[in-house]
Structures are given as C-alpha cells and as structure tokens.
Amino acid sequence: MANTEKALRISLRPELQRYVREKVEAGEYDSADDVVNGALALLRRQEKLSAADLAELREMVAVGVAQAAAGDFTNFDAESVIAEGTAILKRASKKAKR
C-alpha cells in the first residue's frame, strides 16, 4: 500500500540533530525518520496513560515507599541479581529441551 500523504518537513535543534545522527550511526535505527517515528510512538504511548493508570501507579509507589520506611525490603546487589537471572534462564532452557 503506497503512502499518499505528503511528507512533513521538520526542523530540530542542533543538539537533537546530533542525537538523531548518533542513534543512526550507532546502528540503533536505520534512518533519521525511524528515530523520529520511534520517539513519536513513545510519546503517544506515554500520553495514553489514563488517570486511572496514574492513580494505580501512584498507589503502588506509595505502598512500596511505606514498606521501605517500615524496613520491609530486601537488600541485593548487581551480582546477586545477575546470578538469579542466570539461574532462571538455565531452568527455563532445561524445561524447553524436555
């Protein structure tokens, strides 16, 4: 299906132009168009958060803050998280081979 809409021409501030070029040069995107389209898609998803979504998120954060203030949390470091993740992946791989 051919795109019949007229192309939109935009201007970016120099720092945003550099950012777009860096993303393309790093191979994260195929073109400047892809960077801008990706950014706009993310903005659209962000704007779609409803008041109910935000209220639920705020409640979850409040619960977590209250738990932390009460000392109800677990200390961890990056190494333990990596080790646990590796173990989970190994178990999943073994299940998949069965």
Secondary structure, 3 states (H helix, E strand, C coil): CCCCCCCCCCCCCHHHHHHHHHHHHCCCCCCHHHHHHHHHHHHHHHHCCCHHHHHHHHHHHHHHHHHHHCCCCCCCCHHHHHHHHHHHHHHHHHHHHC
